[in-house]
Amino acid sequence: MFCLGDLTIDAIVESTKSLAKKRFTVEYPEERESLPDSYRGMLRLDRSTCISCSACERICPNKTITMVEIVTDKGTKIMPQIGIERCLFCALCEEVCPPKCLTLGKDYEVNVVYDKRKLVKRPEELE
């Protein structure tokens, strides 16, 4: 067997064959995968029904949720801010929310960022 450094003729032949084979990955974002009904994606917040109870913050096992003040047309109110980089998508916050204003959606593109600070979502960004 002829060797060229760390490459062998067999490796070159296999590499050449792989160029002609069909790809295993799907095109992104042109081809979307179908998601199961149980899929847990990005958190969504309905600010109009949030009662500022902080139940979501207390139940979160990973301390992903912190309550922050926001200004509404009726004054200041505290609402959940989510640190997506820490979220386990366990749905405990969704289960414990009395008015069901915090829900897990199907959006999975939220983690595609270059700056980690963009993974902290204020209540206004969760709608």
C-alpha positions as CSV (number, residue, x, y, z in Angstrom):
1,M,0.0,0.0,0.0
2,F,1.3,3.4,-1.0
3,C,1.4,6.0,1.8
4,L,1.5,9.8,1.3
5,G,2.1,11.1,4.8
6,D,-1.0,10.2,6.8
7,L,-3.1,9.6,3.6
8,T,-3.3,6.3,1.9
9,I,-4.7,5.6,-1.5
10,D,-7.6,3.8,0.1
11,A,-8.5,7.0,2.0
12,I,-8.3,9.1,-1.2
13,V,-10.5,6.6,-3.0
14,E,-13.1,6.6,-0.2
15,S,-13.1,10.4,-0.1
16,T,-13.7,10.6,-3.8
17,K,-16.6,8.2,-3.6
18,S,-18.2,10.2,-0.8
19,L,-18.4,13.3,-3.1
20,A,-20.8,11.5,-5.4
21,K,-23.1,10.2,-2.6
22,K,-26.3,11.9,-1.6
23,R,-26.1,14.2,1.5
24,F,-27.5,13.0,4.8
25,T,-28.4,16.4,6.1
26,V,-31.4,18.6,5.1
27,E,-31.1,22.1,3.7
28,Y,-31.5,24.8,6.3
29,P,-33.8,26.7,6.4
30,E,-35.5,25.7,3.1
31,E,-36.5,22.2,4.4
32,R,-38.3,22.2,7.7
33,E,-38.5,19.1,9.8
34,S,-42.0,18.2,11.1
35,L,-42.0,18.5,14.9
36,P,-44.0,16.1,17.1
37,D,-46.9,17.5,19.2
38,S,-44.8,17.0,22.4
39,Y,-42.0,19.2,21.1
40,R,-40.9,22.0,23.6
41,G,-39.5,25.1,22.0
42,M,-39.1,28.7,22.9
43,L,-41.2,30.1,25.8
44,R,-44.0,32.5,25.0
45,L,-45.6,35.0,27.4
46,D,-49.0,36.5,27.1
47,R,-48.3,39.8,29.0
48,S,-52.0,40.7,29.1
49,T,-52.9,37.7,31.3
50,C,-49.8,37.5,33.5
51,I,-50.7,38.2,37.1
52,S,-47.1,38.7,38.4
53,C,-47.3,35.8,40.8
54,S,-43.7,34.6,40.4
55,A,-44.7,31.0,40.5
56,C,-42.6,30.3,37.4
57,E,-39.5,31.8,39.0
58,R,-39.9,29.7,42.1
59,I,-40.5,26.4,40.3
60,C,-37.7,26.7,37.8
61,P,-35.0,24.1,38.7
62,N,-32.2,25.9,36.8
63,K,-32.9,29.5,37.9
64,T,-33.7,30.4,34.3
65,I,-36.5,32.7,35.1
66,T,-36.1,36.0,36.9
67,M,-38.8,38.5,37.6
68,V,-38.2,42.0,36.2
69,E,-40.1,45.3,36.2
70,I,-41.7,46.5,33.0
71,V,-43.7,49.6,32.3
72,T,-47.2,48.9,31.0
73,D,-50.1,51.3,30.2
74,K,-51.4,50.6,33.7
75,G,-48.2,51.2,35.5
76,T,-45.2,49.0,36.5
77,K,-45.6,45.3,36.7
78,I,-43.2,42.4,37.3
79,M,-43.0,39.7,34.7
80,P,-40.7,36.8,33.8
81,Q,-37.4,37.3,32.0
82,I,-36.0,34.1,30.5
83,G,-32.3,33.1,30.2
84,I,-32.6,30.7,27.3
85,E,-29.0,29.5,27.7
86,R,-29.9,27.9,31.0
87,C,-33.4,26.6,30.1
88,L,-33.9,22.9,30.3
89,F,-37.3,23.1,28.5
90,C,-38.8,21.0,31.3
91,A,-42.2,22.8,31.1
92,L,-42.5,23.1,34.9
93,C,-43.1,26.9,34.5
94,E,-45.9,26.2,32.0
95,E,-47.5,23.7,34.4
96,V,-47.4,25.9,37.5
97,C,-48.6,29.2,35.8
98,P,-52.1,29.9,37.1
99,P,-53.4,31.9,34.2
100,K,-51.5,29.8,31.7
101,C,-49.8,32.8,30.2
102,L,-46.4,31.2,30.0
103,T,-46.3,28.4,27.3
104,L,-43.7,26.5,25.3
105,G,-44.0,27.0,21.6
106,K,-42.6,25.2,18.6
107,D,-39.9,27.7,17.7
108,Y,-36.4,26.1,17.8
109,E,-34.3,28.8,16.1
110,V,-33.8,30.9,19.3
111,N,-30.4,29.5,20.1
112,V,-28.8,30.6,16.9
113,V,-26.9,33.6,18.1
114,Y,-23.2,34.8,18.3
115,D,-23.6,36.9,21.5
116,K,-24.7,35.1,24.6
117,R,-26.4,38.2,25.9
118,K,-29.0,37.9,23.2
119,L,-30.2,34.7,24.9
120,V,-31.7,36.6,27.7
121,K,-35.3,37.4,26.7
122,R,-37.2,40.2,28.3
123,P,-41.0,39.9,28.7
124,E,-41.5,42.1,25.7
125,E,-39.5,39.7,23.5
126,L,-41.4,36.6,24.6
127,E,-44.7,37.4,22.8
